[in-house]
């Protein structure tokens, strides 16, 4: 299998976070053949930090579930960027949407990875393409289409 260098930093310990090996498997599935030589980092934050980052970089004054910050590749190693996830927001959303926390974690993490690859959902055609990829990856792990339950 291809390699993926994944670093994990948890700024909050109050919430459940999937293991590094599980996150790596989800990331590899999202990246597919593009995973070789890639690095990315996942930062797990509380609601206060999520709100600060969302306000600073996107202009939205609320805590959000996931943010992605693409990086510029340098040398042989392809640095994809950083994904920031707020498990407290994620947990509330999963409960409200009737999803398992694990399934919602997987969806948001895959969503963040795809953003690092350049996928977006600003226009309908872009959103459909990104959602198809998300659904395909989630299905490979036995997780139902998250867009059908919204």
KEPAKOL-996933 format. One record per residue: x, y, z of N, C-alpha, C, O in turn. Coordinates in steps of 0.02 Angstrom, whole numbers, padded with zeros to 5 digits, always signed. Layout:
<volums>
XYZXYZXYZXYZ;...
</volums>
This chain:
<volums>
+00042-00059+00000+00000+00000+00000+00044+00062+00000+00102+00060+00021;+00016+00116-00024+00053+00179-00026+00062+00207+00044+00027+00187+00091;+00109+00253+00051+00124+00280+00117+00092+00349+00124+00082+00385+00075;+00077+00367+00186+00050+00432+00203+00078+00450+00272+00067+00414+00320;+00113+00505+00275+00140+00528+00339+00087+00574+00370+00073+00627+00342;+00060+00553+00426+00006+00590+00459+00028+00608+00529+00048+00565+00568;+00024+00672+00546+00037+00693+00614-00029+00714+00646-00072+00742+00613;-00035+00701+00710-00096+00717+00747-00077+00756+00809-00034+00736+00848;-00111+00813+00818-00101+00853+00878-00169+00868+00908-00213+00896+00875;-00178+00848+00970-00242+00858+01004-00235+00915+01055-00198+00909+01104;-00269+00969+01041-00269+01026+01087-00325+01019+01139-00330+01061+01184;-00365+00967+01133-00418+00953+01181-00419+00878+01194-00410+00838+01148;-00429+00860+01256-00430+00788+01274-00499+00766+01297-00508+00709+01318;-00547+00810+01293-00614+00794+01319-00657+00754+01271-00708+00728+01291;-00637+00750+01209-00678+00717+01158-00642+00656+01129-00581+00652+01129;-00683+00609+01104-00656+00550+01071-00626+00569+01004-00654+00607+00966;-00567+00541+00991-00531+00551+00927-00511+00482+00901-00484+00442+00940;-00523+00468+00838-00502+00403+00810-00426+00395+00816-00388+00443+00821;-00404+00332+00816-00333+00318+00821-00296+00341+00758-00326+00351+00706;-00231+00350+00766-00189+00371+00710-00193+00320+00652-00194+00340+00594;-00195+00256+00668-00198+00205+00615-00264+00208+00577-00266+00199+00517;-00318+00222+00612-00384+00229+00580-00384+00291+00536-00407+00288+00479;-00360+00347+00562-00357+00408+00523-00313+00400+00461-00330+00426+00408;-00258+00364+00468-00215+00351+00411-00252+00311+00357-00246+00325+00298;-00289+00260+00378-00327+00219+00331-00379+00261+00294-00388+00254+00234;-00415+00304+00330-00464+00347+00299-00430+00395+00250-00455+00407+00195;-00374+00422+00271-00337+00469+00228-00312+00435+00164-00317+00463+00110;-00286+00374+00171-00262+00337+00112-00320+00324+00064-00311+00330+00003;-00378+00307+00091-00436+00294+00048-00457+00357+00011-00474+00355-00048;-00455+00414+00045-00475+00478+00014-00424+00499-00039-00442+00524-00092;-00360+00488-00025-00307+00509-00071-00299+00463-00130-00280+00485-00185;-00313+00399-00120-00304+00350-00174-00232+00348-00197-00186+00348-00156;-00221+00345-00263-00154+00339-00291-00111+00400-00277-00050+00397-00286;-00141+00455-00256-00102+00516-00243-00069+00516-00174-00036+00565-00156;-00078+00464-00134-00054+00463-00065+00022+00457-00060+00051+00481-00011;+00054+00425-00108+00126+00412-00103+00165+00476-00092+00160+00524-00131;+00204+00477-00038+00247+00533-00023+00212+00594+00006+00241+00648+00010;+00149+00586+00026+00112+00642+00053+00117+00647+00129+00125+00597+00164;+00113+00709+00152+00110+00723+00224+00051+00769+00236+00036+00814+00196;+00017+00757+00291-00034+00804+00313-00037+00801+00388-00015+00753+00420;-00065+00854+00417-00073+00854+00489-00145+00867+00507-00182+00902+00473;-00165+00837+00562-00232+00845+00590-00224+00877+00658-00187+00852+00700;-00259+00931+00668-00259+00965+00732-00330+00962+00760-00378+00982+00727;-00336+00936+00820-00401+00929+00853-00407+00985+00904-00364+00992+00948;-00460+01025+00898-00466+01085+00939-00534+01088+00974-00581+01052+00956;-00538+01132+01023-00601+01145+01057-00641+01198+01020-00619+01224+00970;-00700+01212+01045-00745+01259+01011-00717+01330+01008-00727+01365+00959;-00684+01351+01060-00657+01420+01060-00606+01429+01004-00609+01478+00967;-00560+01381+00998-00508+01387+00945-00539+01379+00876-00520+01414+00829;-00587+01335+00869-00621+01326+00805-00656+01390+00784-00652+01410+00726;-00689+01423+00830-00723+01486+00815-00673+01540+00795-00684+01577+00747;-00617+01544+00831-00565+01593+00815-00538+01583+00745-00532+01631+00707;-00522+01521+00727-00495+01507+00661-00547+01519+00606-00531+01547+00554;-00608+01500+00618-00661+01510+00569-00674+01584+00557-00685+01605+00501;-00672+01623+00611-00682+01696+00605-00623+01728+00567-00633+01769+00522;-00562+01709+00586-00502+01738+00557-00495+01722+00482-00478+01766+00442;-00506+01659+00464-00491+01639+00395-00552+01637+00348-00544+01644+00287;-00612+01629+00376-00671+01626+00332-00722+01680+00347-00771+01688+00310;-00711+01718+00402-00757+01772+00418-00822+01750+00450-00870+01789+00452;-00825+01688+00474-00885+01662+00507-00874+01659+00583-00826+01627+00606;-00916+01692+00620-00906+01698+00693-00942+01642+00731-00986+01656+00771;-00922+01580+00719-00948+01523+00755-00899+01465+00749-00859+01462+00703;-00902+01419+00797-00861+01359+00794-00887+01315+00738-00948+01308+00729;-00841+01286+00699-00861+01244+00643-00832+01174+00652-00788+01163+00694;-00857+01127+00613-00836+01058+00620-00766+01044+00591-00726+01011+00624;-00752+01069+00531-00688+01054+00499-00665+01114+00457-00705+01147+00425;-00600+01126+00459-00568+01176+00417-00508+01143+00385-00475+01100+00415;-00493+01164+00324-00434+01137+00288-00390+01195+00266-00415+01246+00242;-00325+01186+00275-00277+01237+00256-00224+01205+00211-00176+01176+00236;-00233+01210+00145-00186+01180+00098-00116+01211+00105-00109+01270+00122;-00066+01171+00092+00004+01193+00095+00034+01190+00025+00005+01161-00021;+00092+01220+00018+00130+01216-00044+00181+01160-00037+00215+01156+00013;+00185+01117-00088+00233+01062-00086+00304+01087-00096+00316+01133-00136;+00350+01056-00060+00421+01074-00066+00461+01010-00070+00455+00966-00028;+00502+01004-00121+00547+00946-00128+00509+00882-00144+00455+00883-00173;+00539+00826-00123+00512+00760-00138+00450+00745-00097+00407+00707-00118;+00445+00775-00038+00387+00763+00005+00332+00812-00014+00344+00872-00022;+00273+00787-00022+00217+00828-00042+00175+00843+00020+00134+00803+00042;+00186+00902+00048+00148+00925+00107+00079+00948+00083+00074+00997+00046;+00027+00913+00104-00041+00930+00082-00068+00989+00122-00102+01032+00094;-00054+00991+00187-00080+01045+00228-00106+01020+00295-00088+00966+00318;-00149+01061+00324-00176+01047+00390-00252+01042+00388-00286+01080+00353;-00277+00995+00426-00349+00989+00437-00360+01003+00511-00324+00977+00554;-00409+01045+00526-00427+01061+00595-00498+01036+00606-00544+01055+00570;-00507+00993+00656-00573+00966+00672-00590+00983+00744-00548+00979+00789;-00653+01002+00753-00679+01016+00820-00728+00960+00839-00785+00960+00817;-00705+00913+00880-00748+00855+00897-00812+00874+00934-00862+00838+00929;-00812+00929+00972-00873+00949+01008-00929+00967+00958-00986+00947+00967;-00911+01004+00905-00960+01021+00854-00979+00958+00816-01038+00946+00803;-00930+00918+00799-00942+00855+00763-00991+00811+00802-01037+00783+00773;-00981+00804+00867-01024+00762+00910-01096+00787+00909-01142+00748+00902;-01104+00853+00917-01172+00882+00917-01206+00870+00849-01265+00852+00847;-01169+00879+00795-01198+00869+00728-01217+00795+00718-01271+00781+00692;-01174+00750+00738-01189+00678+00731-01253+00660+00768-01295+00624+00741;-01259+00684+00828-01319+00670+00868-01381+00700+00834-01432+00665+00828;-01377+00762+00812-01434+00796+00780-01454+00762+00714-01512+00761+00696;-01405+00733+00678-01418+00702+00614-01430+00627+00619-01441+00594+00568;-01427+00600+00680-01440+00528+00689-01385+00484+00661-01398+00428+00639;-01323+00509+00662-01265+00471+00637-01221+00450+00695-01223+00479+00749;-01182+00398+00683-01132+00380+00733-01076+00432+00732-01062+00462+00680;-01045+00442+00789-00990+00489+00792-00933+00467+00746-00901+00508+00713;-00920+00402+00744-00866+00376+00702-00880+00390+00628-00835+00411+00592;-00942+00379+00605-00959+00392+00536-00952+00466+00519-00928+00483+00465;-00974+00509+00565-00969+00581+00552-00896+00603+00552-00876+00645+00512;-00856+00575+00598-00783+00589+00599-00753+00571+00531-00717+00611+00501;-00769+00511+00507-00742+00488+00444-00762+00536+00388-00720+00555+00347;-00825+00555+00386-00849+00599+00333-00812+00666+00335-00788+00689+00283;-00808+00697+00393-00776+00763+00397-00702+00760+00383-00674+00806+00352;-00669+00707+00405-00598+00699+00392-00585+00690+00317-00541+00722+00289;-00624+00646+00286-00618+00635+00213-00633+00700+00177-00599+00718+00129;-00684+00736+00198-00702+00801+00169-00642+00849+00172-00626+00882+00123;-00610+00852+00230-00551+00895+00239-00493+00874+00194-00460+00917+00165;-00481+00809+00189-00427+00784+00146-00441+00804+00073-00395+00825+00037;-00502+00796+00051-00519+00814-00018-00509+00889-00031-00489+00908-00085;-00524+00930+00019-00510+01002+00011-00435+01013+00001-00415+01055-00039;-00394+00975+00038-00321+00983+00030-00299+00964-00040-00248+00988-00064;-00336+00920-00072-00320+00899-00140-00345+00948-00192-00332+00941-00252;-00382+00998-00169-00407+01049-00216-00481+01043-00232-00507+01084-00270;-00515+00994-00204-00587+00989-00215-00622+01046-00179-00597+01073-00129;-00680+01065-00205-00718+01119-00175-00792+01107-00186-00811+01062-00224;-00834+01147-00155-00906+01139-00163-00940+01207-00169-00998+01216-00149;-00904+01255-00198-00932+01322-00208-00983+01324-00264-01032+01361-00261;-00972+01284-00316-01019+01281-00372-01051+01212-00374-01021+01163-00352;-01112+01207-00400-01147+01142-00400-01108+01085-00431-01107+01030-00403;-01076+01096-00487-01038+01041-00519-00980+01019-00475-00966+00960-00470;-00945+01067-00444-00890+01051-00398-00917+01012-00338-00887+00962-00317;-00973+01034-00311-01002+01000-00253-01021+00928-00269-01008+00883-00230;-01052+00918-00327-01071+00850-00347-01010+00805-00353-01010+00747-00330;-00956+00830-00384-00895+00791-00393-00864+00773-00325-00844+00716-00313;-00861+00823-00280-00833+00811-00214-00876+00762-00174-00850+00716-00142;-00941+00771-00176-00986+00726-00139-00981+00655-00165-00983+00608-00125;-00976+00646-00231-00969+00578-00259-00907+00544-00231-00910+00485-00213;-00852+00581-00228-00789+00553-00202-00797+00536-00127-00776+00482-00105;-00827+00581-00089-00839+00568-00018-00881+00505-00008-00864+00461+00031;-00937+00501-00045-00982+00444-00038-00947+00379-00056-00957+00328-00022;-00906+00380-00108-00869+00321-00129-00821+00297-00074-00817+00238-00059;-00784+00344-00045-00736+00326+00008-00774+00300+00068-00755+00248+00096;-00826+00334+00089-00864+00312+00147-00895+00244+00136-00895+00201+00181;-00922+00232+00076-00952+00168+00060-00901+00112+00067-00918+00057+00089;-00837+00125+00049-00786+00074+00054-00774+00052+00127-00744+00000+00139;-00796+00092+00174-00790+00076+00245-00858+00056+00275-00864+00050+00336;-00908+00048+00233-00974+00027+00256-01016+00083+00286-01062+00071+00324;-01000+00145+00268-01037+00203+00295-01085+00228+00241-01065+00237+00183;-01147+00240+00261-01199+00262+00215-01185+00333+00189-01147+00371+00220;-01216+00349+00134-01212+00416+00104-01235+00469+00154-01293+00471+00173;-01190+00513+00176-01209+00561+00227-01255+00617+00201-01288+00651+00240;-01257+00625+00135-01298+00678+00106-01371+00657+00099-01414+00700+00090;-01385+00594+00104-01454+00571+00101-01491+00583+00166-01552+00590+00167;-01453+00587+00221-01485+00595+00287-01490+00667+00309-01518+00682+00362;-01462+00714+00270-01464+00784+00289-01530+00814+00267-01543+00874+00279;
</volums>
